[in-house]
Structure formats: structure tokens, C-alpha cells
Amino acid sequence: MERVTPDDIRKIMAECPTEDDVVDVYILGANRFINRVFATPPSLDEETLFELERWFTAHMIAVSRVRTTTEEKVGDATIKFAGKFGEQLSSTPYGQMVIQLDTTGKIASVSGKRAASIFAVTSFEQS
């Protein structure tokens, strides 16, 4: 069962769609992702999972519907936005909040970072 409602998302996201059924699609996806990531220990308390689901939903909306601008220019007027944005969760302020709220580091580990592998070579001699 989803932890958040469209109104919960609108409280943190000004550019949230106004139609509940549109927001519900993103909430469902975020809920399934959060539930899958935290299905095994270490897990987090329900209040933190609520916040992770809310901020992850906002991130999903932002990356698919809102274009993040780093600079706007109209005539002689220029606006540059503060903040440093990268890829994946770091690409929106909402995703950056998800990273901060997840004290286990589980979301960052499944969101684009790959585990390193080490292979041992037993011998360089040919048989």
C-alpha cells in the first residue's frame, strides 16, 4: 500500500501535476521501488520510508515532466539557478533529498552505482 498521497507530493513540489490520477502513477512506481529496496534489513522506520517515497515520487515527476534549468536569458536579463546537479538521483533537488534521507545508503547503491569486482589470476603460465 502506498504511503503518500498526491497532496503529500504537492506540499513539496510546486510543479506537481494537478490531476490526482497522474500523480498516483508516479506514487505507485516510487512505492514499489522503495518497498523493493527496503525489503531486507537494514530497513528504516515508517516515517523515514514515507519521506523517501514522497521525495522519490517528486524526483520521478521532475525527471520525466519538468526540465531543470541552469540558466535562463530573456533579452539582457539572465537568471542562473543555485545548486549543483549531476546524474540520476543527483539530477534534481528531490533526488538529492532522497540520498540524504537514506541513511542506509541502499538507494544510492541500486541507483546507478555498480559494485566493484575483483578476479584473481592463479597463474600466468600456459599449460
DSSP file (Angstrom, degrees, kcal/mol; ACC not computed):
  #  RESIDUE AA STRUCTURE BP1 BP2  ACC     N-H-->O    O-->H-N    N-H-->O    O-->H-N    TCO  KAPPA ALPHA  PHI   PSI    X-CA   Y-CA   Z-CA
    1    1 A M              0   0    0      0, 0.0     2,-0.0     0, 0.0     0, 0.0   0.000 360.0 360.0 360.0 136.5    0.0    0.0    0.0
    2    2 A E        -     0   0    0      1,-0.1    26,-0.1     2,-0.1    48,-0.1  -0.333 360.0-154.0 -66.3 144.7    1.3    3.4   -0.9
    3    3 A R  S    S+     0   0    0     24,-0.2     2,-0.2    46,-0.1    -1,-0.1   0.714  71.4  53.4 -90.5 -23.8    2.4    5.6    2.0
    4    4 A V        -     0   0    0     23,-0.1    -2,-0.1    49,-0.0    27,-0.1  -0.698  64.1-147.3-117.1 163.9    1.9    9.0    0.3
    5    5 A T    >>  -     0   0    0     -2,-0.2     4,-1.5     1,-0.1     3,-0.5  -0.786  37.1-102.2-119.5 165.2   -0.9   10.9   -1.5
    6    6 A P  H 3> S+     0   0    0      0, 0.0     4,-2.3     0, 0.0     5,-0.2   0.871 123.5  56.6 -55.4 -36.2   -0.9   13.4   -4.3
    7    7 A D  H 3> S+     0   0    0      1,-0.2     4,-1.3     2,-0.2    -3,-0.0   0.861 101.5  56.4 -65.2 -33.9   -1.4   16.2   -1.7
    8    8 A D  H <4 S+     0   0    0     -3,-0.5     4,-0.4     1,-0.2    -1,-0.2   0.884 109.5  46.4 -61.9 -37.7    1.7   15.0    0.1
    9    9 A I  H >X S+     0   0    0     -4,-1.5     3,-1.4     1,-0.2     4,-1.3   0.903 107.5  56.1 -71.1 -41.9    3.7   15.5   -3.1
   10   10 A R  H 3< S+     0   0    0     -4,-2.3    -1,-0.2     1,-0.3    -2,-0.2   0.765  96.1  66.7 -63.4 -25.0    2.2   18.9   -3.8
   11   11 A K  T 3< S+     0   0    0     -4,-1.3    -1,-0.3     1,-0.2    -2,-0.2   0.771 115.6  26.6 -66.7 -25.1    3.4   20.1   -0.4
   12   12 A I  T <4 S+     0   0    0     -3,-1.4     2,-0.5    -4,-0.4    -2,-0.2   0.516 118.6  59.9-112.8  -8.3    7.0   19.8   -1.5
   13   13 A M    ><  -     0   0    0     -4,-1.3     3,-1.3     1,-0.1    -1,-0.2  -0.905  50.8-173.7-133.0 105.3    6.7   20.3   -5.3
   14   14 A A  T 3  S+     0   0    0     -2,-0.5    -1,-0.1     1,-0.3    -4,-0.1   0.844  89.8  52.5 -63.9 -34.4    5.2   23.4   -6.8
   15   15 A E  T 3  S+     0   0    0      2,-0.0    -1,-0.3     3,-0.0     3,-0.1   0.121  79.0 134.9 -92.6  22.7    5.3   22.0  -10.4
   16   16 A C    <   -     0   0    0     -3,-1.3    42,-0.0    -6,-0.1     7,-0.0  -0.466  66.0-100.2 -68.7 139.0    3.4   18.8   -9.4
   17   17 A P        -     0   0    0      0, 0.0    -1,-0.1     0, 0.0     6,-0.1  -0.250  23.3-137.7 -57.0 148.8    0.6   17.8  -11.8
   18   18 A T  S    S+     0   0    0     -3,-0.1     2,-0.5     4,-0.0     3,-0.1   0.701  78.7  89.5 -84.1 -19.9   -2.8   18.8  -10.6
   19   19 A E    >>  -     0   0    0      1,-0.2     4,-1.8     2,-0.0     3,-0.6  -0.689  66.4-151.8 -84.3 121.9   -4.6   15.6  -11.7
   20   20 A D  H 3> S+     0   0    0     -2,-0.5     4,-2.8     1,-0.2     5,-0.2   0.880  94.4  57.8 -58.4 -40.5   -4.5   13.0   -8.8
   21   21 A D  H 3> S+     0   0    0      1,-0.2     4,-0.9     2,-0.2    -1,-0.2   0.821 106.3  49.6 -64.8 -29.2   -4.6   10.1  -11.3
   22   22 A V  H X> S+     0   0    0     -3,-0.6     4,-1.0     2,-0.2     3,-0.5   0.931 113.3  45.1 -71.0 -46.5   -1.4   11.3  -13.0
   23   23 A V  H 3X S+     0   0    0     -4,-1.8     4,-2.4     1,-0.2     3,-0.3   0.865 104.9  63.5 -65.1 -36.2    0.4   11.7   -9.6
   24   24 A D  H 3X S+     0   0    0     -4,-2.8     4,-2.5     1,-0.2    -1,-0.2   0.839  96.6  57.9 -58.4 -34.3   -0.9    8.3   -8.5
   25   25 A V  H <X S+     0   0    0     -4,-0.9     4,-1.7    -3,-0.5    -1,-0.2   0.919 109.7  43.4 -62.9 -43.2    1.1    6.6  -11.3
   26   26 A Y  H  X S+     0   0    0     -4,-1.0     4,-2.6    -3,-0.3    -2,-0.2   0.891 111.9  53.9 -68.6 -39.9    4.3    8.1  -10.0
   27   27 A I  H  X S+     0   0    0     -4,-2.4     4,-2.9     1,-0.2    -2,-0.2   0.919 107.1  51.6 -60.6 -43.6    3.5    7.3   -6.4
   28   28 A L  H  X S+     0   0    0     -4,-2.5     4,-2.3     1,-0.2    -1,-0.2   0.924 111.4  46.9 -60.1 -45.3    2.9    3.7   -7.3
   29   29 A G  H  X S+     0   0    0     -4,-1.7     4,-2.1     2,-0.2    -2,-0.2   0.918 114.0  47.0 -63.2 -43.8    6.3    3.4   -9.0
   30   30 A A  H  X S+     0   0    0     -4,-2.6     4,-2.9     1,-0.2     5,-0.2   0.905 111.0  52.7 -64.5 -41.6    8.0    5.1   -6.1
   31   31 A N  H  X S+     0   0    0     -4,-2.9     4,-2.7    -5,-0.2     5,-0.2   0.920 109.9  47.2 -60.9 -45.1    6.3    2.9   -3.6
   32   32 A R  H  X S+     0   0    0     -4,-2.3     4,-2.1    -5,-0.2    -1,-0.2   0.895 113.3  49.0 -65.2 -39.3    7.3   -0.3   -5.4
   33   33 A F  H  X S+     0   0    0     -4,-2.1     4,-2.6     2,-0.2     5,-0.2   0.954 113.5  45.2 -64.5 -49.6   10.9    0.9   -5.7
   34   34 A I  H  X S+     0   0    0     -4,-2.9     4,-2.3     1,-0.2    -2,-0.2   0.917 113.6  50.1 -62.2 -43.9   11.1    1.9   -2.0
   35   35 A N  H  < S+     0   0    0     -4,-2.7    -1,-0.2    -5,-0.2    -2,-0.2   0.894 112.4  47.7 -61.3 -39.8    9.5   -1.4   -0.9
   36   36 A R  H >< S+     0   0    0     -4,-2.1     3,-1.1    -5,-0.2     4,-0.2   0.921 112.5  47.9 -68.0 -44.1   11.9   -3.4   -3.1
   37   37 A V  H 3< S+     0   0    0     -4,-2.6     3,-0.4     1,-0.2    -2,-0.2   0.889 119.3  38.9 -64.4 -39.2   15.0   -1.6   -1.8
   38   38 A F  T 3< S+     0   0    0     -4,-2.3    -1,-0.2    -5,-0.2    -2,-0.2   0.071  80.8 107.3-103.4  25.2   14.0   -1.9    1.8
   39   39 A A  S <  S+     0   0    0     -3,-1.1    -1,-0.2     4,-0.1    -2,-0.1   0.764  82.8  43.6 -70.3 -25.2   12.5   -5.5    1.7
   40   40 A T  S    S-     0   0    0     -3,-0.4    -1,-0.0    -4,-0.2     0, 0.0  -0.887 102.3 -56.0-121.0 152.1   15.6   -6.7    3.6
   41   41 A P  S    S+     0   0    0      0, 0.0     2,-0.1     0, 0.0    -2,-0.1  -0.285 103.8  62.3 -62.2 153.3   17.5   -5.3    6.6
   42   42 A P  S    S+     0   0    0      0, 0.0     2,-0.2     0, 0.0    -2,-0.2   0.429  78.8 162.6 -77.5 137.3   18.8   -2.8    7.3
   43   43 A S        -     0   0    0     -4,-0.1     2,-0.3    -2,-0.1    -4,-0.1  -0.465  29.3-123.6-108.8-175.6   15.4   -1.1    7.0
   44   44 A L        -     0   0    0     -2,-0.2    58,-0.0    -6,-0.1    -6,-0.0  -0.838  31.2 -88.2-127.9 163.9   14.1    2.2    8.2
   45   45 A D     >  -     0   0    0     -2,-0.3     4,-2.2     1,-0.1     3,-0.4  -0.271  43.5-105.9 -69.5 161.8   11.2    3.4   10.3
   46   46 A E  H  > S+     0   0    0      1,-0.2     4,-2.4     2,-0.2     5,-0.1   0.827 118.2  57.1 -60.5 -35.4    7.8    4.1    8.6
   47   47 A E  H  > S+     0   0    0      2,-0.2     4,-1.9     1,-0.2    -1,-0.2   0.910 110.1  44.2 -64.0 -41.0    8.2    7.9    8.9
   48   48 A T  H  > S+     0   0    0     -3,-0.4     4,-2.7     2,-0.2    -2,-0.2   0.892 112.0  52.2 -70.3 -39.3   11.5    7.8    7.0
   49   49 A L  H  X S+     0   0    0     -4,-2.2     4,-2.5     2,-0.2    -2,-0.2   0.877 107.6  53.9 -63.3 -36.6   10.1    5.4    4.4
   50   50 A F  H  X S+     0   0    0     -4,-2.4     4,-2.5     2,-0.2    -2,-0.2   0.950 111.1  45.0 -58.8 -49.8    7.2    7.9    4.0
   51   51 A E  H  X S+     0   0    0     -4,-1.9     4,-2.9     1,-0.2     5,-0.3   0.902 112.1  51.4 -64.6 -41.0    9.6   10.7    3.3
   52   52 A L  H  X S+     0   0    0     -4,-2.7     4,-2.5     1,-0.2     5,-0.2   0.922 112.1  46.9 -60.6 -43.8   11.7    8.6    1.0
   53   53 A E  H  X S+     0   0    0     -4,-2.5     4,-2.1     2,-0.2    -2,-0.2   0.899 113.5  48.8 -65.5 -40.5    8.6    7.7   -1.0
   54   54 A R  H  X S+     0   0    0     -4,-2.5     4,-2.1     2,-0.2    -2,-0.2   0.953 116.4  40.6 -64.6 -49.9    7.4   11.3   -1.1
   55   55 A W  H  X S+     0   0    0     -4,-2.9     4,-2.2     1,-0.2    -2,-0.2   0.853 114.6  52.3 -71.1 -33.8   10.8   12.7   -2.3
   56   56 A F  H  X S+     0   0    0     -4,-2.5     4,-2.4    -5,-0.3    -1,-0.2   0.891 108.4  51.8 -68.0 -38.0   11.4    9.9   -4.7
   57   57 A T  H  X S+     0   0    0     -4,-2.1     4,-2.3    -5,-0.2    -2,-0.2   0.939 110.2  48.4 -60.0 -47.2    7.9   10.4   -6.2
   58   58 A A  H  X S+     0   0    0     -4,-2.1     4,-2.6     1,-0.2    -2,-0.2   0.893 110.4  52.0 -61.1 -39.6    8.8   14.1   -6.7
   59   59 A H  H  X S+     0   0    0     -4,-2.2     4,-2.6     2,-0.2     5,-0.2   0.926 108.6  50.4 -61.7 -44.5   12.1   13.2   -8.3
   60   60 A M  H  X S+     0   0    0     -4,-2.4     4,-1.2     1,-0.2    -2,-0.2   0.899 112.3  47.1 -61.9 -41.0   10.4   10.8  -10.7
   61   61 A I  H  X>S+     0   0    0     -4,-2.3     4,-2.4     1,-0.2     5,-0.7   0.930 112.3  50.7 -64.1 -44.8    7.9   13.6  -11.7
   62   62 A A  H  X5S+     0   0    0     -4,-2.6     4,-1.2     1,-0.2    -2,-0.2   0.902 110.6  46.9 -63.0 -42.9   10.7   16.1  -12.1
   63   63 A V  H  <5S+     0   0    0     -4,-2.6    -1,-0.2     1,-0.2    -2,-0.2   0.748 122.1  36.0 -74.3 -20.7   12.9   14.0  -14.3
   64   64 A S  H  <5S+     0   0    0     -4,-1.2    -2,-0.2    -3,-0.3    -1,-0.2   0.679 133.8  17.3-104.3 -18.5   10.0   13.0  -16.6
   65   65 A R  H  <5S+     0   0    0     -4,-2.4     2,-0.5     1,-0.2    -3,-0.2   0.615 112.2  62.7-127.1 -20.6    7.9   16.1  -16.7
   66   66 A V     << -     0   0    0     -4,-1.2     2,-0.6    -5,-0.7    -1,-0.2  -0.935  67.0-143.1-117.3 129.3    9.9   19.1  -15.5
   67   67 A R        -     0   0    0     -2,-0.5     2,-0.5    -3,-0.1    -4,-0.1  -0.811  18.6-135.2 -92.5 121.6   13.0   20.4  -17.3
   68   68 A T        -     0   0    0     -2,-0.6     2,-0.4    -6,-0.1    24,-0.0  -0.638  20.2-154.8 -79.3 125.3   15.7   21.6  -14.8
   69   69 A T        -     0   0    0     -2,-0.5     3,-0.1     1,-0.1    12,-0.1  -0.836  22.0-178.4-103.4 134.8   17.1   24.9  -16.0
   70   70 A T  S    S+     0   0    0     -2,-0.4    11,-1.3     1,-0.3     2,-0.3   0.636  78.2  15.2-100.1 -19.5   20.6   26.1  -15.0
   71   71 A E  E     -A   80   0A   0      9,-0.2     2,-0.4     2,-0.0    -1,-0.3  -0.965  59.7-171.9-155.4 137.3   20.3   29.4  -16.9
   72   72 A E  E     -A   79   0A   0      7,-2.8     7,-3.1    -2,-0.3     2,-0.4  -0.989   7.3-171.9-128.4 140.7   17.6   31.4  -18.4
   73   73 A K  E     +A   78   0A   0     -2,-0.4     2,-0.4     5,-0.2     5,-0.2  -0.991  12.1 172.7-137.4 128.3   18.0   34.5  -20.5
   74   74 A V  E >  S-A   77   0A   0      3,-2.4     3,-1.9    -2,-0.4     2,-0.3  -0.942  71.4 -49.2-132.1 109.6   15.4   37.0  -21.8
   75   75 A G  T 3  S-     0   0    0     -2,-0.4     0, 0.0     1,-0.3     0, 0.0  -0.493 123.8 -19.3  64.0-125.1   17.0   40.0  -23.5
   76   76 A D  T 3  S+     0   0    0     -2,-0.3     2,-0.4    -3,-0.1    -1,-0.3   0.566 117.5  98.1 -89.6 -10.5   19.6   41.4  -21.2
   77   77 A A  E <   -A   74   0A   0     -3,-1.9    -3,-2.4     2,-0.0     2,-0.4  -0.651  51.0-176.9 -85.2 132.4   18.3   39.6  -18.1
   78   78 A T  E     -A   73   0A   0     -2,-0.4     2,-0.4    -5,-0.2    -5,-0.2  -0.991   9.1-166.7-129.4 136.8   19.9   36.4  -17.1
   79   79 A I  E     -A   72   0A   0     -7,-3.1    -7,-2.8    -2,-0.4     2,-0.4  -0.991   2.8-172.2-123.3 127.8   19.0   34.0  -14.2
   80   80 A K  E     -A   71   0A   0     -2,-0.4     2,-0.3    -9,-0.2    -9,-0.2  -0.968  20.4-133.0-116.2 135.7   21.2   31.2  -13.0
   81   81 A F        -     0   0    0    -11,-1.3     2,-0.1    -2,-0.4    -2,-0.0  -0.665  17.9-123.6 -91.3 142.3   19.9   28.8  -10.5
   82   82 A A        +     0   0    0     -2,-0.3     2,-0.1     2,-0.1    -1,-0.1  -0.338  64.9  65.6 -76.0 161.9   21.9   27.8   -7.5
   83   83 A G  S    S-     0   0    0     -2,-0.1     2,-0.5     2,-0.0    -2,-0.1  -0.093  73.5-101.1 107.8 155.0   22.8   24.2   -6.7
   84   84 A K        -     0   0    0     -2,-0.1     2,-0.4     6,-0.0    -2,-0.1  -0.960  35.7-169.9-115.7 126.6   24.9   21.5   -8.2
   85   85 A F        +     0   0    0     -2,-0.5     6,-0.3     6,-0.1     2,-0.1  -0.935  10.5 166.7-121.8 139.9   23.2   18.8  -10.2
   86   86 A G        -     0   0    0      4,-1.7     2,-0.2    -2,-0.4    -1,-0.0  -0.019  42.7 -52.9-118.6-136.8   24.6   15.6  -11.6
   87   87 A E  S >  S-     0   0    0     -2,-0.1     3,-1.8     3,-0.1    -1,-0.2  -0.646  94.5  -4.3-108.5 166.7   23.1   12.5  -13.0
   88   88 A Q  G >  S-     0   0    0      1,-0.3     3,-2.0    -2,-0.2     4,-0.2  -0.252 136.1  -0.1  53.4-127.2   20.4   10.1  -11.7
   89   89 A L  G >  S+     0   0    0     22,-0.3     3,-1.0     1,-0.3    -1,-0.3   0.794 132.5  60.9 -63.2 -26.4   19.2   11.0   -8.2
   90   90 A S  G <  S+     0   0    0     -3,-1.8    -4,-1.7     1,-0.2    -1,-0.3   0.509  84.5  81.9 -76.3  -2.5   21.6   13.9   -8.1
   91   91 A S  G <  S+     0   0    0     -3,-2.0    -1,-0.2    -6,-0.3    -2,-0.2   0.608  96.1  35.2 -81.5 -11.2   19.9   15.5  -11.1
   92   92 A T  S <> S-     0   0    0     -3,-1.0     4,-2.0    -4,-0.2     5,-0.1  -0.956  79.0-121.3-136.1 156.7   17.0   17.0   -9.1
   93   93 A P  H  > S+     0   0    0      0, 0.0     4,-1.6     0, 0.0     5,-0.1   0.820 115.8  56.5 -64.3 -28.1   16.8   18.6   -5.6
   94   94 A Y  H  > S+     0   0    0      2,-0.2     4,-1.8     1,-0.2   -35,-0.2   0.922 107.3  46.5 -68.6 -44.2   14.2   15.9   -4.8
   95   95 A G  H  > S+     0   0    0      1,-0.2     4,-2.1     2,-0.2    -1,-0.2   0.869 109.2  55.3 -64.8 -36.9   16.6   13.1   -5.7
   96   96 A Q  H  X S+     0   0    0     -4,-2.0     4,-1.8     1,-0.2    -1,-0.2   0.870 106.3  51.7 -63.5 -35.7   19.3   14.8   -3.6
   97   97 A M  H  X S+     0   0    0     -4,-1.6     4,-2.6     2,-0.2    -2,-0.2   0.886 105.6  55.2 -67.3 -38.1   16.9   14.8   -0.7
   98   98 A V  H  X S+     0   0    0     -4,-1.8     4,-1.8     1,-0.2    -2,-0.2   0.934 107.3  50.0 -57.5 -46.6   16.3   11.0   -1.2
   99   99 A I  H  < S+     0   0    0     -4,-2.1    -1,-0.2     1,-0.2    -2,-0.2   0.904 112.5  47.3 -59.4 -42.4   20.1   10.4   -1.0
  100  100 A Q  H  < S+     0   0    0     -4,-1.8    -1,-0.2     1,-0.2    -2,-0.2   0.883 111.9  49.1 -67.7 -38.8   20.2   12.5    2.3
  101  101 A L  H  < S+     0   0    0     -4,-2.6     2,-1.5     1,-0.1    -1,-0.2   0.772  92.6  81.7 -74.1 -26.1   17.3   10.7    3.9
  102  102 A D    ><  +     0   0    0     -4,-1.8     3,-0.9    -5,-0.2     6,-0.2  -0.630  53.3 174.2 -84.4  89.4   18.5    7.2    3.1
  103  103 A T  T 3  S+     0   0    0     -2,-1.5    -1,-0.2     1,-0.2    -2,-0.1   0.618  74.8  62.2 -72.0 -11.5   21.0    6.7    6.0
  104  104 A T  T 3  S-     0   0    0     -3,-0.1    -1,-0.2   -62,-0.1    -2,-0.1   0.725  97.8-135.8 -83.8 -21.7   21.5    3.1    4.9
  105  105 A G    <>  +     0   0    0     -3,-0.9     4,-1.6    -6,-0.2    -2,-0.1   0.509  66.7 126.0  79.0   4.1   22.9    4.0    1.5
  106  106 A K  H  >  +     0   0    0      1,-0.2     4,-1.4     2,-0.2     5,-0.2   0.898  68.1  50.7 -64.1 -41.8   20.8    1.3   -0.1
  107  107 A I  H  > S+     0   0    0      1,-0.2     4,-1.1     2,-0.2     3,-0.4   0.924 109.7  49.7 -65.9 -43.0   19.1    3.6   -2.7
  108  108 A A  H  4>S+     0   0    0      1,-0.2     5,-0.8     2,-0.2    -1,-0.2   0.865 108.2  55.4 -61.7 -34.5   22.4    5.1   -3.9
  109  109 A S  H  <5S+     0   0    0     -4,-1.6    -1,-0.2     1,-0.2    -2,-0.2   0.801 115.0  37.1 -71.5 -27.1   23.8    1.6   -4.3
  110  110 A V  H  <5S+     0   0    0     -4,-1.4     2,-0.7    -3,-0.4    -1,-0.2   0.497 101.2  79.5 -99.6  -4.3   20.9    0.5   -6.6
  111  111 A S  T  <5S-     0   0    0     -4,-1.1   -22,-0.3    -3,-0.2    -1,-0.2  -0.429 125.3 -50.1-104.0  58.3   20.6    3.8   -8.4
  112  112 A G  T   5S+     0   0    0     -2,-0.7     2,-0.5     1,-0.3    -3,-0.1   0.232 102.7 114.2 105.3 -15.0   23.4    3.6  -10.9
  113  113 A K      < -     0   0    0     -5,-0.8     2,-0.4     0, 0.0    -1,-0.3  -0.776  51.5-152.3 -92.1 134.1   26.4    2.7   -8.8
  114  114 A R        -     0   0    0     -2,-0.5     2,-0.1    -3,-0.1    -4,-0.1  -0.810  17.8-111.4-107.2 145.3   27.8   -0.7   -9.6
  115  115 A A        -     0   0    0     -2,-0.4     2,-0.2    -6,-0.1    -1,-0.0  -0.458  34.6-116.1 -71.5 143.1   29.7   -3.0   -7.2
  116  116 A A        -     0   0    0     -2,-0.1     2,-0.4     2,-0.0    -1,-0.1  -0.501  26.8-152.4 -77.0 149.0   33.3   -3.5   -7.9
  117  117 A S        -     0   0    0     -2,-0.2     2,-0.4     2,-0.0    -1,-0.0  -0.968   6.0-162.5-124.3 141.9   34.5   -7.0   -8.8
  118  118 A I        -     0   0    0     -2,-0.4     2,-0.4     2,-0.0    -2,-0.0  -0.991   4.9-168.9-124.6 129.2   38.0   -8.4   -8.2
  119  119 A F        -     0   0    0     -2,-0.4     2,-0.4     2,-0.0    -2,-0.0  -0.964  13.7-141.3-118.1 134.0   39.2  -11.5  -10.1
  120  120 A A        -     0   0    0     -2,-0.4     2,-0.6     2,-0.0    -2,-0.0  -0.767   6.1-145.2 -94.3 136.5   42.3  -13.4   -9.1
  121  121 A V        -     0   0    0     -2,-0.4     3,-0.1     1,-0.1    -2,-0.0  -0.901   7.8-162.0 -98.6 119.0   44.6  -14.8  -11.8
  122  122 A T        -     0   0    0     -2,-0.6     2,-0.3     1,-0.2    -1,-0.1   0.829  67.8  -6.7 -74.4 -30.3   46.1  -18.0  -10.4
  123  123 A S        -     0   0    0      1,-0.1    -1,-0.2     2,-0.0     0, 0.0  -0.977  40.8-152.2-163.9 147.2   48.9  -18.2  -12.9
  124  124 A F        +     0   0    0     -2,-0.3     2,-0.2    -3,-0.1    -1,-0.1   0.464  69.7 107.0 -97.5  -4.4   50.3  -16.6  -16.0
  125  125 A E        -     0   0    0      1,-0.1     2,-0.3     2,-0.0    -2,-0.0  -0.520  67.9-131.0 -77.5 140.4   51.9  -19.8  -17.2
  126  126 A Q              0   0    0     -2,-0.2    -2,-0.1     1,-0.1    -1,-0.1  -0.696 360.0 360.0 -90.4 144.7   50.4  -21.6  -20.1
  127  127 A S              0   0    0     -2,-0.3    -1,-0.1     0, 0.0    -2,-0.0   0.452 360.0 360.0 -86.4 360.0   49.7  -25.3  -19.8
